[in-house]
Amino acid sequence: MRVDAAQAGAAPRHVVAELAGAAPGQAITADTAATPSQIDAKQAGAAPDVAMVVTKQGRTAGVVIAEDTGAAPGQVVAQQTGAAPGTVVAESAAPVLGVVDAVILERAAAALRLVLDRTRGRAPADDPALVETLLDATAPEQARLYAARRLGLDATAPARVLAPLNNRPLVVPAGTQGAPHGGPGVAESRPASPEARFAAGRLGVGPAVPVLELPRSWAEARTALRFTAEGTPQDPGPRVVYADELGGIALLADLVVPGAEPPPDVRAVETAAATAPWLPATLHAVASTASLRAAAAGINVHHSTLQDRLTHAEHLLGWPVRTPQGRLRLQLALAMRRLARP
């Protein structure tokens, strides 16, 4: 972008700022209520081959505000001004460019650059400001729809939120967690590998919902994240958890406060794990498989070895884990163990 005091075909009292990133047919306007030192540019999504004139008084020429025309809120429709496409012209009453004129033009050019960088096709796929607006339930509906369009999302198609550990949320079309915004993909009930984008880290996956309900998907994705584990021998469990697969167990998240005093069964598991390093992986295998033989195969031990371990584990825990009731109690204890982490 550069500011030039003259342009072929422009009158001597005109100063033209060329927008290096502006596509032909793009039109930008300034806030009609702005002062010369507070020019705030907005994107105009209007007719082709239009240009924008900003006067020294900070007002605009040849511009119609969308609210006055029935267009969508926030849009500005510019009319033909006679200037070349992709230009902004600053008019001055003086025959030569003054210091104030140059300041106005420079500020307008800087503001327009910010706007152009946010236009469709140039906005980052995970622009933090747009994602924040989209996931804010208190933001106006029009603002959230605008953010969705800028992120390349189809406002009529379902989308979901991914909540990676220690990273910003990501909003993707339903069925394409591993793809960037607007990327190709066939809608599925459960995509194959959402963790591919996050180097197999812990990840909570929110349910697929309409765009305007994405704040709910974000909240449920964060809840799902709390049920994830590192997948190590001391913290066994799934690295990726889908909120819509938790069912009623998600209610535990409201009962267990992270970092607070854990429930008695969680304390029992922690105490037992301190004396038997093999215990967390063994208990997880028993709680997450359909049979003891499958559990033994999952941790690569003989069936009789597993039986010996469980006898010792039941002694340490204080309850049986091979009965239906005891297995359910174990599953709840392991889930609450993850929820209780700070």
Secondary structure, DSSP 4 states (H G I P E B T S, - for coil): -EEES--TT--TTEEEEE-TTPPTT-EEEE-TT--TT---EEEE---SS--EEEETTS-EESEEEGGGTT--TT-EEEPP-SSPTTEEEEE-SSSS--HHHHHHHHHHHHHHHHHHHTSTTTS-TT-HHHHHHHT-TTS-HHHHHHHHHHTT--TTS-EEEEEETTS--EEEETT-TTS-TT------SS-S-GGGGGTT--EEEPPPB-GGGHHHHHHHHHHHHHT----SSSS-S-SEEEGGGTGGGGGHHHHS-TTSPPPHHHHHHHHHHHH-TTHHHHHHHHHHSSSHHHHHHHTT--HHHHHHHHHHHHHHHSS-SSSHHHHHHHHHHHHHHHHT--
